[in-house]
Amino acid sequence: MNQTHISLTDTRNSEVAGVELGRGIREAFGGAPADAVVVFASAQHDYDKLLQALAAEAGTQTIVGSSSAGEFTNLGRGEGQVSALGIRSSDMKFAVGLGQGVSHDPAEAARQAIEGFRGRGKTQAAYRNALVMTDALAGHTDALVEELTVLTGGAYRFFGGGAGDDGRFHSTHVFAGTKAYSNAVSTLELLSDKPIGIGVAHGWQPAGPGLRVTQAEGTRLVGLNGAPAIEAIEEHAAKTGQRFDPADPLPFFLHNVLGIQSPGGYRLRVPLAVGENGAILCAAAVPEGAVVHIMKTDASSAVQAARQATEAALGALEGHKPSAAFVFDCVATRLRLGRAFEDELEACAKLLEPAGFVGCNTYGQIARAEGQFSGFHNCTAVVCVLPE
């Protein structure tokens, strides 16, 4: 049996917020300590003070999470807040992992992050999953997900995202125990006797022809079809009657992301700025030689994507009722939709009732599960549902 408690606070005093969340979790469990807590906090908080107070009140240091760029539950949403999920379970076992130095050695960071996973050896647990939160500003998230998959022999399914910092793109942190870390990845192993559902969807469609990436340097997209990348952007803006200002490109980019062709669909990348010599700076790496499309969507498609991801996650429970869920979506989605982002969250809430959810806006989303569009994504809804 899995017991869960979801909470959201707008208290700006970090220690008080931790006490409030932890006390609420412990009270919900009849005074018993939580087995694990997942928490997402605005960059306005002192993370260590928050985590230490949370651990003391909730009765556990099995805590994982990250800084975020918008926090929410089925009870509400906002910025500058903290959202948390407490779990107490007789069906699941938990372990916290931490890998450091992602920017210079993602393979070693992945090895550190799963070093304490008990499900890598002989285990009676039928289902092996892990929440993965990474400092996306450290880069290499695609490589990190691949390394995690290889190191666990493909036996684990992963879900999560890139830590945020309220849309500043300056410094992001992941949480492990009572400490916050940058240039790191944190993991929460979930060994379960019951299935855990994961669903992924984004709702974007190609708005133009395929473009070959002729030069790229990590997140810096330099050339498309042999010309500076900005030329394809400017041509698309002119053809579609949209305003594109290289000095202030984000309003255009939020509605015109890039989709990388892959066997499972289009993996999205959000352009963020225009660099030197017509290069486009993206939120995640675009591989050289890939074919990309400029993509389009609307608010109704985003809501449908959230609904699709939630339905897929619920369907993977194999008839078990949901206890609670994690929901991740991109900060770019929130910025693009504005208040309409609430419609996306409401679609998730209605499908999950009477269970609730906790989540945040991230800098990219992580999903690795059979039957789902796997890898590192932008502007994509990722939903993970825990069974009762």
C-alpha positions as CSV (number, residue, x, y, z in Angstrom):
1,M,0.0,0.0,0.0
2,N,1.3,3.4,-0.9
3,Q,0.4,6.5,1.1
4,T,1.1,9.9,-0.4
5,H,0.7,13.5,0.7
6,I,1.0,16.5,-1.7
7,S,1.6,20.1,-0.5
8,L,2.4,23.5,-2.0
9,T,3.6,26.6,0.0
10,D,4.2,30.2,-1.0
11,T,6.0,30.9,2.2
12,R,9.2,32.8,1.3
13,N,11.1,32.0,4.5
14,S,13.0,28.8,3.5
15,E,13.2,27.3,7.0
16,V,9.6,28.0,7.7
17,A,8.6,26.5,4.3
18,G,10.5,23.4,5.1
19,V,8.9,23.1,8.5
20,E,5.4,23.6,7.0
21,L,5.9,21.0,4.3
22,G,7.5,18.4,6.5
23,R,5.0,18.8,9.4
24,G,2.1,18.4,6.9
25,I,3.6,15.2,5.5
26,R,4.2,13.7,8.9
27,E,0.7,14.6,10.1
28,A,-0.8,13.1,7.0
29,F,0.9,9.8,7.9
30,G,-0.4,9.8,11.5
31,G,2.8,11.0,13.0
32,A,4.9,8.3,11.2
33,P,8.0,9.4,9.2
34,A,7.9,9.6,5.4
35,D,9.9,6.9,3.5
36,A,10.8,9.5,0.8
37,V,10.1,13.1,-0.1
38,V,10.4,14.7,-3.5
39,V,10.6,18.6,-3.5
40,F,10.8,21.3,-6.1
41,A,11.7,24.9,-5.0
42,S,12.0,28.3,-6.6
43,A,15.4,29.9,-6.9
44,Q,14.2,32.5,-4.3
45,H,14.9,29.9,-1.6
46,D,17.9,29.0,0.5
47,Y,17.9,25.3,-0.5
48,D,20.0,23.9,2.3
49,K,17.8,25.6,5.0
50,L,14.7,24.4,3.3
51,L,15.9,20.8,3.0
52,Q,17.2,20.6,6.5
53,A,14.0,21.8,8.0
54,L,12.0,19.5,5.7
55,A,14.0,16.5,6.7
56,A,13.7,17.2,10.4
57,E,10.0,17.5,10.3
58,A,9.2,14.7,7.8
59,G,11.5,12.3,9.6
60,T,13.6,11.3,6.6
61,Q,16.7,12.3,4.7
62,T,15.6,10.3,1.7
63,I,14.9,13.5,-0.2
64,V,15.4,14.3,-3.9
65,G,14.3,17.2,-6.1
66,S,15.6,20.3,-7.7
67,S,15.3,24.1,-8.1
68,S,12.6,24.9,-10.5
69,A,11.0,27.5,-12.8
70,G,7.4,27.3,-11.7
71,E,5.9,25.0,-9.1
72,F,2.6,23.3,-9.0
73,T,0.3,20.6,-7.7
74,N,-3.3,19.7,-8.5
75,L,-4.2,22.2,-5.7
76,G,-2.6,25.2,-7.4
77,R,0.4,26.7,-9.2
78,G,2.7,29.7,-9.1
79,E,6.3,31.0,-9.1
80,G,8.4,31.5,-6.1
81,Q,6.9,28.6,-4.3
82,V,7.8,25.1,-3.1
83,S,5.9,21.9,-4.0
84,A,6.5,18.5,-2.4
85,L,5.3,14.9,-2.3
86,G,5.7,12.7,0.7
87,I,5.6,8.9,0.3
88,R,5.1,6.2,2.8
89,S,5.0,2.7,1.4
90,S,4.9,-1.0,2.1
91,D,5.2,-1.8,-1.6
92,M,8.2,0.4,-2.6
93,K,11.8,0.8,-1.6
94,F,13.8,4.0,-2.1
95,A,17.4,5.0,-2.4
96,V,19.0,8.4,-3.1
97,G,21.8,8.8,-5.6
98,L,24.1,11.7,-6.5
99,G,26.5,12.2,-9.4
100,Q,28.8,15.2,-9.6
101,G,30.8,16.8,-12.4
102,V,28.2,16.4,-15.2
103,S,29.8,19.1,-17.3
104,H,33.2,17.4,-17.7
105,D,32.4,13.7,-17.3
106,P,28.7,12.7,-17.7
107,A,29.6,9.0,-17.8
108,E,31.2,9.2,-14.3
109,A,28.4,11.3,-13.0
110,A,25.9,8.7,-14.2
111,R,28.0,5.9,-12.5
112,Q,28.0,7.8,-9.2
113,A,24.2,8.5,-9.4
114,I,23.3,4.8,-9.6
115,E,26.1,3.4,-7.4
116,G,23.7,2.8,-4.5
117,F,20.8,1.4,-6.6
118,R,19.8,-1.9,-4.9
119,G,17.9,-3.1,-7.9
120,R,21.0,-3.6,-10.1
121,G,21.7,-6.9,-8.4
122,K,19.3,-9.6,-7.4
123,T,16.0,-8.2,-6.3
124,Q,12.5,-9.4,-5.8
125,A,11.1,-6.1,-7.0
126,A,9.2,-6.5,-10.2
127,Y,9.4,-2.9,-11.4
128,R,12.5,-0.7,-11.4
129,N,12.2,3.0,-11.9
130,A,14.1,6.2,-11.0
131,L,13.4,9.9,-10.8
132,V,16.3,11.8,-12.4
133,M,16.8,15.5,-11.9
134,T,19.9,17.1,-13.5
135,D,21.6,20.4,-13.7
136,A,20.6,21.0,-17.4
137,L,22.9,24.1,-17.6
138,A,25.8,21.7,-17.1
139,G,24.8,20.1,-20.5
140,H,25.2,16.5,-21.7
141,T,21.8,15.5,-20.6
142,D,21.2,13.2,-23.6
143,A,24.5,11.5,-22.9
144,L,23.6,11.2,-19.2
145,V,20.3,9.5,-20.0
146,E,22.1,7.1,-22.4
147,E,24.8,6.3,-19.8
148,L,22.1,5.6,-17.1
149,T,20.4,3.2,-19.4
150,V,23.6,1.4,-20.3
151,L,24.8,1.2,-16.7
152,T,21.6,-0.3,-15.5
153,G,21.4,-2.8,-18.4
154,G,18.1,-1.3,-19.6
155,A,16.3,-2.7,-16.6
156,Y,15.2,0.7,-15.3
157,R,12.8,3.3,-16.6
158,F,13.6,6.9,-16.0
159,F,11.6,10.1,-15.7
160,G,12.3,13.7,-14.5
161,G,13.9,16.8,-15.9
162,G,16.4,19.6,-15.8
163,A,16.5,21.9,-12.8
164,G,15.4,25.5,-13.3
165,D,16.0,28.8,-11.7
166,D,12.8,30.8,-12.3
167,G,13.7,31.4,-15.9
168,R,17.0,33.1,-15.3
169,F,19.2,30.4,-16.9
170,H,22.0,31.4,-14.5
171,S,22.5,28.7,-11.9
172,T,20.5,25.6,-11.2
173,H,20.6,23.0,-8.4
174,V,19.6,19.4,-7.7
175,F,18.7,18.1,-4.2
176,A,20.0,14.9,-2.5
177,G,19.3,14.5,1.2
178,T,19.7,17.8,3.0
179,K,22.0,19.5,0.5
180,A,21.8,21.2,-2.9
181,Y,24.3,20.7,-5.6
182,S,25.1,22.3,-9.0
183,N,26.8,20.6,-11.9
184,A,25.3,17.4,-10.7
185,V,22.5,14.8,-11.1
186,S,20.3,13.4,-8.3
187,T,18.3,10.2,-8.5
188,L,15.6,8.5,-6.5
189,E,15.4,4.8,-7.1
190,L,11.9,3.3,-6.8
191,L,11.7,-0.4,-6.5
192,S,8.1,-1.5,-6.6
193,D,5.9,-4.6,-6.5
194,K,3.3,-2.8,-8.6
195,P,3.7,-1.1,-12.0
196,I,4.6,2.6,-12.2
197,G,3.2,4.4,-15.2
198,I,5.1,6.9,-17.4
199,G,3.6,8.9,-20.3
200,V,5.2,11.4,-22.7
201,A,3.7,13.8,-25.3
202,H,4.2,17.3,-26.8
203,G,1.6,18.1,-29.4
204,W,3.9,20.0,-31.8
205,Q,3.8,19.5,-35.6
206,P,6.2,20.5,-38.4
207,A,5.5,23.9,-39.9
208,G,8.1,23.7,-42.6
209,P,10.4,21.5,-44.6
210,G,13.2,19.4,-43.1
211,L,16.5,21.2,-42.7
212,R,19.9,19.5,-42.4
213,V,22.1,20.5,-39.5
214,T,25.4,21.1,-41.3
215,Q,27.2,22.6,-38.3
216,A,26.5,22.4,-34.6
217,E,28.6,22.8,-31.5
218,G,26.7,21.3,-28.6
219,T,23.8,23.7,-27.9
220,R,25.0,26.2,-30.5
221,L,23.3,25.5,-33.8
222,V,25.6,27.1,-36.4
223,G,24.4,26.0,-39.8
224,L,21.3,24.7,-41.6
225,N,21.5,23.5,-45.2
226,G,25.0,25.0,-45.5
227,A,23.9,28.5,-44.5
228,P,23.9,30.4,-41.1
229,A,21.1,29.0,-39.0
230,I,19.5,32.4,-38.6
231,E,18.7,32.5,-42.3
232,A,16.3,29.6,-42.1
233,I,14.6,31.3,-39.1
234,E,14.2,34.6,-40.9
235,E,12.9,32.9,-44.0
236,H,10.3,31.0,-42.0
237,A,9.2,34.2,-40.2
238,A,8.7,36.0,-43.5
239,K,6.7,33.1,-45.1
240,T,4.4,32.8,-42.1
241,G,4.0,36.6,-41.5
242,Q,5.5,36.5,-38.0
243,R,7.7,39.2,-36.5
244,F,11.3,38.1,-35.7
245,D,13.7,40.4,-33.9
246,P,17.2,39.0,-33.6
247,A,17.8,41.4,-30.7
248,D,14.7,40.0,-28.8
249,P,14.0,36.6,-30.4
250,L,12.4,34.8,-27.5
251,P,8.8,35.8,-28.3
252,F,9.2,34.2,-31.7
253,F,11.2,31.2,-30.5
254,L,8.6,30.2,-27.9
255,H,6.1,29.7,-30.7
256,N,8.6,28.2,-33.2
257,V,10.7,25.5,-31.6
258,L,12.9,23.0,-33.5
259,G,12.0,19.4,-33.9
260,I,14.7,16.8,-34.4
261,Q,13.5,13.9,-36.6
262,S,13.9,10.5,-34.8
263,P,12.3,7.1,-35.1
264,G,9.8,7.8,-32.3
265,G,8.7,11.3,-33.4
266,Y,10.1,14.8,-33.1
267,R,12.4,15.6,-30.1
268,L,12.0,19.3,-29.4
269,R,14.7,21.9,-28.8
270,V,13.9,25.4,-27.7
271,P,16.0,28.2,-29.3
272,L,16.9,30.8,-26.8
273,A,19.0,33.5,-28.4
274,V,20.9,34.5,-31.5
275,G,24.7,34.2,-31.3
276,E,27.6,35.3,-33.4
277,N,27.7,34.8,-37.2
278,G,24.0,33.8,-37.3
279,A,24.2,30.9,-34.9
280,I,21.1,29.9,-32.8
281,L,21.7,29.1,-29.1
282,C,19.4,26.3,-27.9
283,A,18.3,25.0,-24.6
284,A,19.8,21.5,-25.4
285,A,22.1,20.0,-27.9
286,V,21.2,19.6,-31.6
287,P,23.3,16.9,-33.2
288,E,25.2,17.7,-36.4
289,G,23.8,15.8,-39.4
290,A,20.3,15.6,-38.0
291,V,17.2,16.8,-39.9
292,V,15.2,19.4,-38.0
293,H,11.9,21.1,-38.7
294,I,10.6,24.4,-37.4
295,M,7.5,23.3,-35.4
296,K,4.1,24.8,-34.6
297,T,1.4,24.2,-31.9
298,D,-1.4,25.9,-30.1
299,A,-2.9,26.0,-26.6
300,S,-5.4,23.2,-27.4
301,S,-2.6,20.9,-28.6
302,A,-0.6,21.5,-25.4
303,V,-3.7,20.5,-23.4
304,Q,-4.2,17.4,-25.5
305,A,-0.6,16.4,-25.1
306,A,-0.9,16.6,-21.3
307,R,-4.0,14.5,-21.5
308,Q,-2.3,12.0,-23.8
309,A,0.7,11.7,-21.5
310,T,-1.5,11.2,-18.4
311,E,-3.7,8.6,-20.1
312,A,-0.6,6.7,-21.2
313,A,0.8,6.7,-17.6
314,L,-2.5,5.6,-16.1
315,G,-2.8,2.8,-18.7
316,A,0.6,1.5,-17.7
317,L,-0.7,0.9,-14.1
318,E,-2.3,-2.4,-15.4
319,G,-5.6,-1.8,-13.6
320,H,-4.2,-0.5,-10.3
321,K,-5.7,2.8,-9.0
322,P,-3.4,5.9,-8.9
323,S,-2.1,7.2,-5.6
324,A,-0.2,10.3,-6.8
325,A,1.6,11.5,-9.9
326,F,4.6,13.6,-11.0
327,V,4.1,16.1,-13.8
328,F,6.9,17.9,-15.6
329,D,6.7,20.4,-18.4
330,C,9.0,23.0,-19.9
331,V,9.3,26.6,-18.6
332,A,8.9,27.6,-22.3
333,T,5.5,26.0,-22.3
334,R,4.4,28.0,-19.3
335,L,5.8,31.2,-20.8
336,R,4.1,30.6,-24.1
337,L,0.7,29.6,-22.7
338,G,0.5,32.1,-19.9
339,R,-2.6,31.6,-17.9
340,A,-3.7,28.9,-20.4
341,F,-1.0,26.7,-18.8
342,E,-3.6,26.1,-16.0
343,D,-5.8,24.4,-18.6
344,E,-3.0,21.8,-19.2
345,L,-2.7,21.2,-15.4
346,E,-6.5,20.9,-15.1
347,A,-6.6,18.3,-17.8
348,C,-4.1,16.2,-15.8
349,A,-6.0,16.7,-12.6
350,K,-9.3,15.5,-14.0
351,L,-7.8,12.3,-15.4
352,L,-6.0,11.5,-12.1
353,E,-8.9,12.2,-9.7
354,P,-9.2,11.4,-6.9
355,A,-5.4,11.2,-6.9
356,G,-3.3,14.4,-7.0
357,F,0.0,15.4,-8.6
358,V,3.1,17.4,-7.8
359,G,5.5,18.9,-10.3
360,C,7.4,21.8,-11.7
361,N,8.5,23.6,-14.9
362,T,11.9,22.3,-15.9
363,Y,14.7,23.1,-18.3
364,G,14.0,20.0,-20.4
365,Q,12.3,16.8,-19.6
366,I,13.6,13.2,-19.2
367,A,11.8,10.0,-20.1
368,R,13.0,6.5,-20.8
369,A,10.3,3.9,-20.8
370,E,9.2,1.1,-23.2
371,G,6.4,2.2,-25.5
372,Q,7.1,5.9,-24.9
373,F,9.1,8.5,-26.8
374,S,12.4,8.3,-24.9
375,G,15.3,10.7,-24.2
376,F,15.8,14.3,-23.3
377,H,13.1,16.7,-24.5
378,N,12.0,20.3,-24.5
379,C,8.4,21.6,-24.4
380,T,7.2,18.1,-23.6
381,A,4.8,16.8,-20.9
382,V,6.2,13.9,-18.9
383,V,3.8,12.2,-16.4
384,C,4.7,9.5,-13.9
385,V,1.9,7.9,-11.9
386,L,2.4,5.9,-8.7
387,P,-0.1,3.1,-7.8
388,E,-2.0,2.9,-4.5
